[in-house]
Structures are given as structure tokens and as C-alpha cells.
């Protein structure tokens, strides 16, 4: 009887550890975007799931002087809209260990790119935007917001 109790406790611990590990290994949550030139944190982006796809919006602009900026170079419905609160990542679907098939907007130049994102570790996200082929593009790294 005592041996059976130990097995149940170990099984429960294993399940809890596995759940905790899988939750920590997700693209979803809040991420810092990092300026490529200055290497300073620019904004906080929240990646969320909707109807099985990944989306992201800017939830905080860290430079107070830029918090009211609008996307003057954007086209269509995003033209002259506030960058704060703007959806910049749309419709990515999970395929193996990356999310792809959607688009990402660069509010600095107003251009949309095909993109894929991949979790490098629980606190580092590789974000690749490209035109046409994934070889023709640029990669940025986002860092998870702790806490």
C-alpha cells in the first residue's frame, strides 16, 4: 500500500513539473523589443493566441517622448493610428518548433513582412521578417518580460 502511494505522489510531481515546463516554453506572453542600433529596450509586445493563431500588439512604449507617436508611414487602416496598442503580428500558425504563415509590421517604416518566430529558449524569441524568401530579410531578438 505504501509503495502505491509513493508511485502516485511521484506521478503527480512528474505531471506538475511537465506542465510547468511546457508553460514556461511558450511564445505567448510579454516581450521586450530591442532597438537594433542602441540595444535598448523599446517597447513591450504581448503575444497572444486567438483561434489557434498567434498575434501580437504593442502594449507599452518605453520612451515617454514616443508614447503618443502614430504610424505615419503605415498604409490602409493603420495610417496615422497610435503605435501604442497597435497589432503588429498577425495570423501565425504553429508548425513544428516555429510559428509562421503570418505577417509582421515594422511601425518605423510602415512596411509589412512575412515572418516566422521561434523560441530559442524560454526567455529569448527569434523574430524574422522577410520579403519573398526567408533568406532575404532581417532577424531581431525579443527578450521575455520577467514577472
C-alpha positions in Angstrom: 0.0 0.0 0.0 2.8 2.4 0.9 4.6 1.7 -2.4 1.4 2.6 -4.3 1.2 5.9 -2.5 4.8 6.7 -3.4 4.1 6.0 -7.1 1.0 8.2 -7.1 3.0 11.1 -5.5 5.8 10.7 -8.0 3.4 10.6 -10.9 1.7 13.8 -9.7 5.0 15.5 -9.2 6.1 14.5 -12.8 2.8 15.8 -14.2 3.2 19.1 -12.4 6.8 19.5 -13.5 5.9 18.7 -17.1 3.0 21.2 -17.1 5.3 23.9 -15.5 8.0 23.3 -18.1 5.6 23.4 -21.0 4.0 26.6 -19.8 7.5 28.2 -19.5 8.3 27.1 -23.0 5.8 29.2 -24.9 5.9 32.2 -27.2 2.9 33.7 -25.5 3.3 36.5 -23.0 5.1 39.8 -22.8 8.4 40.5 -24.7 10.8 43.4 -24.9 11.6 44.6 -28.4 15.2 45.8 -28.6 16.4 48.6 -30.8 19.0 47.2 -33.2 21.3 50.2 -33.1 21.2 51.3 -29.4 20.5 47.8 -28.0 18.0 49.5 -25.6 14.5 48.1 -24.8 12.0 50.0 -27.0 8.6 48.6 -26.2 6.7 45.7 -24.6 4.9 43.5 -27.0 2.3 41.0 -25.9 1.9 37.8 -28.0 -1.5 36.2 -27.6 -3.4 33.3 -29.1 -6.7 33.8 -30.9 -8.5 31.0 -32.8 -5.3 28.8 -32.7 -3.1 31.5 -34.3 -0.5 33.9 -32.8 -1.0 37.7 -32.7 0.9 40.5 -31.0 0.3 44.1 -30.1 2.4 46.8 -28.6 1.2 47.3 -25.0 3.9 49.7 -23.8 6.3 52.2 -25.4 9.2 52.7 -23.0 10.4 56.1 -24.2 7.9 58.5 -22.8 8.6 61.0 -25.6 7.4 58.5 -28.1 4.2 57.2 -26.4 1.9 59.3 -28.5 3.6 58.5 -31.8 1.4 57.4 -34.7 2.3 55.3 -37.7 2.7 57.9 -40.3 4.3 55.5 -42.8 1.6 52.8 -42.4 -0.9 52.1 -45.1 -4.6 51.4 -45.0 -6.4 51.3 -41.7 -3.2 51.7 -39.7 -2.2 55.0 -41.3 -1.8 57.7 -38.6 -3.0 55.4 -35.9 -1.3 55.2 -32.5 1.6 52.8 -32.3 0.7 52.1 -28.7 -2.0 49.4 -28.8 -1.3 48.5 -32.5 -1.4 44.9 -33.6 2.0 44.2 -35.3 1.9 40.5 -35.7 -1.0 38.7 -37.3 -2.0 35.1 -38.1 1.0 32.9 -37.3 0.3 29.2 -37.2 2.4 26.7 -35.3 4.5 24.3 -37.5 6.9 22.1 -35.6 9.0 24.4 -33.4 8.2 27.7 -35.1 5.2 29.9 -35.8 4.9 31.1 -39.4 2.5 32.0 -42.2 1.5 35.4 -40.9 2.8 38.9 -41.1 4.7 41.4 -39.0 4.5 45.2 -39.2 7.5 47.5 -38.6 5.9 50.7 -37.3 9.2 52.6 -38.0 8.9 52.2 -41.8 5.2 51.2 -42.1 6.0 48.0 -44.0 4.6 44.6 -43.5 6.7 41.5 -43.9 6.1 37.8 -44.0 7.5 36.4 -40.8 8.2 33.5 -38.5 9.1 33.3 -34.9 10.9 30.7 -32.9 11.5 30.3 -29.2 15.3 29.9 -28.7 14.9 29.4 -25.0 12.2 30.3 -22.5 13.4 33.9 -22.4 14.6 34.6 -26.0 12.5 34.8 -29.1 13.9 34.9 -32.6 11.7 37.1 -34.9 12.4 37.0 -38.6 10.7 39.3 -41.1 11.3 38.9 -44.8 10.2 39.7 -48.3 9.6 36.7 -50.6 12.2 34.2 -49.3 13.2 33.9 -45.7 16.8 34.4 -46.8 16.0 38.0 -47.8 15.1 39.7 -44.5 16.3 40.5 -41.0 16.2 38.9 -37.7 15.6 40.5 -34.3 15.6 39.1 -30.8 13.0 39.8 -28.2 13.5 39.1 -24.5 10.8 37.9 -22.2 9.5 40.4 -19.7 10.0 38.8 -16.3 7.4 38.8 -13.6 
